[in-house]
Amino acid sequence: MARVTSPSSDAETSRELSDLLAHVRWIAGGTASGKSTLAHLLADQYGVEVYDGDRAEHGWLTRCTPQRHPRLSAMRGMPPGGMWASRTAKEVFQAMASLYGETTGFLIEDLLAMPTDHIILVDYFGILPNHLAPLLCRPAQAVFLLPTPQFRQDALGARYADPARVRATWGRNDPEAMLTKRLARDALWDEEVRRQAYDHRLDTITVDGSTPATDLANQVAVRFGLGHRA
């Protein structure tokens, strides 16, 4: 990608990227908000292709460099729970590579390498409205899901009910202490998403479990222009 040399060229590059990514739809927001459930429902109903950002992150670790991606590079070789054990929730939040847009370039590279003749649905929490807005032709291409604290606590509690998953995620650290820290970190991320989405006039949806996932999928399908079922 060409080096940006001026504000005008920066705007031109953003317009070019948004045009190239006009076939992409984005489900972002907070963790444990049902993004993957929603993405798979839409894929089943409308035949769209899902890009799993969480899975792609593992590959980015082999592509990042300390010079351009210092926070992402720091995660390479970390033991389970290594990012959390010696930090406060705020420190973990401030160390997130996505907070500084370090993951955005990899997203763009991956998406530009995919076919453009059908809709691609991105399922990924780690992109903020500030970094996503320049990639959109129109606001209706994106939605940010933000869970209520109770919904997230219930979802993560169920996710980490498996002892093997707890060990793989937190290592030998106290799982209750780590989960408490995780919930606090995620609340800070949600606050940032909500603030930036308001600034860019991008939509957020509060997820509290009162709306069935199928109904939410129908709402988002209309927003995304997914008019034909598979």
Phi, psi and omega per residue, in radians:
M1 nan 2.421 -3.076
A2 -1.151 2.587 3.103
R3 -1.232 2.371 3.100
V4 -1.400 2.243 -3.044
T5 -2.035 -0.215 -3.112
S6 -2.750 2.835 3.087
P7 -0.999 -0.676 -3.127
S8 -1.151 -0.728 3.127
S9 -1.209 -0.543 3.079
D10 -1.102 -0.779 3.118
A11 -1.126 -0.695 3.134
E12 -1.129 -0.724 3.112
T13 -1.098 -0.698 3.125
S14 -1.102 -0.724 3.120
R15 -1.123 -0.712 3.120
E16 -1.094 -0.770 -3.124
L17 -1.147 -0.746 -3.132
S18 -1.107 -0.624 3.083
D19 -1.171 -0.731 -3.135
L20 -1.183 -0.446 -3.096
L21 -1.860 0.375 -3.099
A22 -1.132 -0.367 -3.139
H23 -1.537 0.024 -3.060
V24 -1.705 2.431 3.012
R25 -2.078 2.590 -2.979
W26 -2.187 2.212 2.951
I27 -1.993 1.856 -3.092
A28 -2.185 -2.843 3.107
G29 2.096 -2.456 -3.057
G30 -1.620 2.847 3.091
T31 -1.279 2.668 3.083
A32 0.996 0.647 3.132
S33 -1.856 0.029 3.120
G34 1.594 0.353 -3.124
K35 -1.057 -0.828 -3.094
S36 -1.179 -0.690 3.087
T37 -1.032 -0.802 3.138
L38 -1.116 -0.768 -3.126
A39 -1.066 -0.745 -3.114
H40 -1.240 -0.581 3.050
L41 -1.105 -0.756 3.129
L42 -1.173 -0.651 3.108
A43 -1.118 -0.743 -3.132
D44 -1.173 -0.680 -3.031
Q45 -1.434 -0.572 -2.986
Y46 -2.145 -0.005 3.057
G47 1.255 0.342 3.113
V48 -1.356 2.732 3.119
E49 -1.611 2.291 -3.115
V50 -1.715 2.250 3.004
Y51 -1.758 2.031 -3.083
D52 -1.593 1.760 -3.099
G53 -1.166 -0.609 3.126
D54 -1.081 -0.732 3.117
R55 -1.203 -0.665 -3.123
A56 -1.138 -0.500 -3.112
E57 -0.953 -0.634 -3.114
H58 -1.075 -0.659 3.089
G59 -1.242 -0.548 3.135
W60 -1.127 -0.519 3.141
L61 -1.074 -0.474 3.112
T62 -1.498 -0.211 -3.093
R63 -1.826 -0.270 -3.057
C64 -1.393 2.781 3.113
T65 -2.224 2.572 3.140
P66 -1.051 -0.519 -3.111
Q67 -1.226 -0.762 -3.065
R68 -1.681 -0.417 -3.058
H69 -2.370 1.122 -3.017
P70 -1.071 -0.678 -3.094
R71 -1.323 -0.680 3.100
L72 -1.190 -0.712 3.129
S73 -1.105 -0.565 -3.128
A74 -1.139 -0.316 -3.129
M75 -1.416 -0.275 -3.122
R76 -1.144 2.261 3.090
G77 1.379 0.047 3.110
M78 -1.201 2.414 3.072
P79 -1.270 2.856 3.086
P80 -0.935 2.249 -3.137
G81 1.418 -0.003 -3.050
G82 -1.103 -0.541 -3.139
M83 -1.282 -0.351 -2.970
W84 -1.829 -0.570 -2.866
A85 -1.002 -0.787 -3.009
S86 -1.819 0.269 -3.094
R87 -2.150 2.707 2.959
T88 -1.385 2.939 3.111
A89 -1.044 -0.696 3.136
K90 -1.162 -0.652 3.113
E91 -1.177 -0.666 3.071
V92 -1.103 -0.780 3.100
F93 -1.006 -0.816 -3.092
Q94 -1.228 -0.280 3.111
A95 -1.631 -0.005 -3.091
M96 -1.212 2.208 3.138
A97 -1.066 -0.633 -3.098
S98 -1.179 -0.420 3.127
L99 -1.091 -0.476 -3.090
Y100 -1.892 0.178 3.096
G101 1.342 0.277 -3.090
E102 -1.180 -0.396 -3.117
T103 -1.620 -0.234 -3.028
T104 -1.098 -0.741 -3.137
G105 -1.049 -0.668 3.116
F106 -1.181 -0.697 3.062
L107 -0.996 -0.845 -3.115
I108 -1.082 -0.813 3.139
E109 -1.011 -0.801 -3.129
D110 -1.109 -0.783 -3.093
L111 -1.185 -0.646 3.120
L112 -1.177 -0.374 3.127
A113 -1.509 -0.083 -3.111
M114 -1.677 2.794 3.131
P115 -1.050 2.632 -3.115
T116 -1.934 0.100 -3.057
D117 -1.577 0.117 3.058
H118 -2.646 2.899 -3.081
I119 -1.295 2.334 3.020
I120 -1.872 2.276 -3.138
L121 -1.913 1.987 -3.141
V122 -1.505 2.192 3.057
D123 -1.963 1.735 -3.050
Y124 -2.829 2.261 -3.137
F125 -1.454 -0.420 -2.893
G126 -1.506 0.733 2.986
I127 -2.410 2.272 -3.097
L128 -1.592 2.764 3.112
P129 -0.970 -0.626 3.120
N130 -1.018 -0.622 -3.094
H131 -1.563 -0.421 -3.115
L132 -1.519 -0.616 -3.056
A133 -0.915 -0.740 -3.137
P134 -1.178 -0.226 -3.107
L135 -1.641 -0.011 -3.047
L136 -1.797 2.373 2.955
C137 -1.320 -0.545 -3.122
R138 -2.684 2.617 -3.088
P139 -1.024 -0.498 -3.068
A140 -1.187 -0.064 3.093
Q141 -1.380 -0.175 -3.022
A142 -2.372 2.638 2.991
V143 -2.525 2.505 3.134
F144 -1.998 2.091 3.099
L145 -1.612 2.282 3.140
L146 -2.240 1.979 -3.096
P147 -1.371 2.665 2.961
T148 -1.223 2.747 3.131
P149 -0.951 -0.716 -3.110
Q150 -1.191 -0.711 3.133
F151 -1.072 -0.778 3.130
R152 -1.146 -0.763 -3.132
Q153 -1.043 -0.746 3.124
D154 -1.137 -0.745 -3.103
A155 -1.150 -0.781 -3.134
L156 -1.255 -0.585 3.075
G157 -1.059 -0.729 3.097
A158 -1.200 -0.667 -3.117
R159 -1.109 -0.690 -3.078
Y160 -1.749 0.399 3.021
A161 -1.291 -0.337 3.139
D162 -1.455 2.006 -3.114
P163 -0.994 -0.613 -3.135
A164 -1.144 -0.681 3.124
R165 -1.209 -0.628 3.092
V166 -1.060 -0.816 -3.123
R167 -1.144 -0.678 -3.136
A168 -1.161 -0.516 -3.093
T169 -1.574 -0.780 -2.997
W170 -1.906 -0.125 -3.117
G171 1.139 -2.302 -3.119
R172 -1.641 0.109 3.136
N173 -1.271 2.728 3.140
D174 -1.114 2.004 -3.048
P175 -1.102 -0.607 3.133
E176 -1.164 -0.735 3.118
A177 -1.153 -0.695 -3.140
M178 -1.178 -0.686 3.133
L179 -1.159 -0.700 3.094
T180 -1.053 -0.742 3.119
K181 -1.168 -0.694 3.120
R182 -1.071 -0.774 3.133
L183 -1.083 -0.684 3.126
A184 -1.207 -0.707 3.086
R185 -1.089 -0.772 -3.108
D186 -1.145 -0.585 3.092
A187 -1.133 -0.638 3.084
L188 -1.151 -0.698 3.096
W189 -1.101 -0.783 3.132
D190 -1.028 -0.733 3.135
E191 -1.066 -0.719 3.126
E192 -1.169 -0.762 3.101
V193 -1.035 -0.822 -3.089
R194 -1.083 -0.757 -3.130
R195 -1.122 -0.836 -3.101
Q196 -1.202 -0.650 3.114
A197 -1.084 -0.694 3.094
Y198 -1.082 -0.760 -3.125
D199 -1.078 -0.625 -3.091
H200 -1.703 0.049 -3.131
R201 1.006 0.736 3.058
L202 -1.778 2.550 -3.022
D203 -1.382 2.449 2.944
T204 -2.061 2.616 3.073
I205 -2.167 2.169 3.075
T206 -1.419 2.215 -3.115
V207 -1.888 2.016 3.140
D208 -2.180 0.047 3.125
G209 1.580 -0.098 -3.107
S210 -1.381 -0.395 3.114
T211 -1.771 2.132 3.109
P212 -0.980 2.550 -3.109
A213 -1.030 -0.601 -3.141
T214 -1.161 -0.659 3.100
D215 -1.177 -0.717 3.100
L216 -1.106 -0.702 3.107
A217 -1.066 -0.694 3.116
N218 -1.120 -0.700 3.116
Q219 -1.097 -0.792 -3.106
V220 -1.225 -0.604 3.102
A221 -1.044 -0.743 3.094
V222 -1.096 -0.775 3.135
R223 -1.057 -0.725 -3.089
F224 -1.425 -0.098 -3.128
G225 1.275 0.594 3.119
L226 -1.583 1.374 -2.968
G227 -1.513 -0.214 -3.049
H228 -2.112 2.160 3.122
R229 -1.314 2.642 3.123
A230 -1.227 nan nan
